[in-house]
Amino acid sequence: MKFVIMGCGRLGRTVATELDSEGHEVVVIDFDEGAFHLLPAGFSGRTVLGNGVDKEIQRQAGTPDADVFMALANGDNRNAMAAQVAKHLHGVERVIARIFDTPRAEIYSELGVEAVNPTSIVADLVRQAAFGA
């Protein structure tokens, strides 16, 4: 499968590295060239320098042909905007965005973007741990 990932921070790097090691085609977009140097030496994916919200940068990354686009940068606004560009301008079927704000995550889910809300996920894990589950 082909994955385009916006954001080469800890989460983006981890997901990109795992997908790459599984043999998937992976392209990572980030506006900080230094972030790419933190990818492991064996990373065989491609990197694209630029703003992942920009339609042209997404096109250069091959977003129109991607099976999955993931917006995994640190900001909700950037992730939401990039996800909308991938979904509605490039026609990517499966779009996932990390959204920290719980009410916003619910809204984007209604708009066809799979919103992953770390706050809710961690809260559930902490509750499970508290009760020994």
ChimeraX attribute file (.defattr): number of C-alpha atoms within 10 A of each C-alpha:
attribute: neighborCount
match mode: 1-to-1
recipient: residues
	/A:1	10
	/A:2	18
	/A:3	25
	/A:4	30
	/A:5	29
	/A:6	32
	/A:7	27
	/A:8	27
	/A:9	17
	/A:10	15
	/A:11	14
	/A:12	22
	/A:13	22
	/A:14	14
	/A:15	17
	/A:16	28
	/A:17	19
	/A:18	14
	/A:19	18
	/A:20	19
	/A:21	15
	/A:22	9
	/A:23	12
	/A:24	16
	/A:25	18
	/A:26	26
	/A:27	24
	/A:28	23
	/A:29	28
	/A:30	22
	/A:31	15
	/A:32	15
	/A:33	14
	/A:34	11
	/A:35	16
	/A:36	20
	/A:37	10
	/A:38	12
	/A:39	21
	/A:40	11
	/A:41	7
	/A:42	9
	/A:43	15
	/A:44	17
	/A:45	19
	/A:46	13
	/A:47	19
	/A:48	21
	/A:49	17
	/A:50	18
	/A:51	18
	/A:52	29
	/A:53	21
	/A:54	13
	/A:55	16
	/A:56	13
	/A:57	17
	/A:58	25
	/A:59	14
	/A:60	14
	/A:61	25
	/A:62	18
	/A:63	26
	/A:64	19
	/A:65	15
	/A:66	23
	/A:67	15
	/A:68	20
	/A:69	28
	/A:70	26
	/A:71	29
	/A:72	27
	/A:73	25
	/A:74	17
	/A:75	13
	/A:76	18
	/A:77	13
	/A:78	21
	/A:79	24
	/A:80	23
	/A:81	16
	/A:82	26
	/A:83	30
	/A:84	22
	/A:85	20
	/A:86	30
	/A:87	22
	/A:88	11
	/A:89	12
	/A:90	17
	/A:91	15
	/A:92	19
	/A:93	15
	/A:94	17
	/A:95	23
	/A:96	24
	/A:97	28
	/A:98	23
	/A:99	27
	/A:100	17
	/A:101	14
	/A:102	14
	/A:103	10
	/A:104	16
	/A:105	22
	/A:106	16
	/A:107	12
	/A:108	19
	/A:109	14
	/A:110	11
	/A:111	12
	/A:112	16
	/A:113	23
	/A:114	19
	/A:115	26
	/A:116	20
	/A:117	18
	/A:118	15
	/A:119	12
	/A:120	13
	/A:121	10
	/A:122	11
	/A:123	11
	/A:124	12
	/A:125	11
	/A:126	13
	/A:127	11
	/A:128	11
	/A:129	10
	/A:130	9
	/A:131	7
	/A:132	7
	/A:133	8
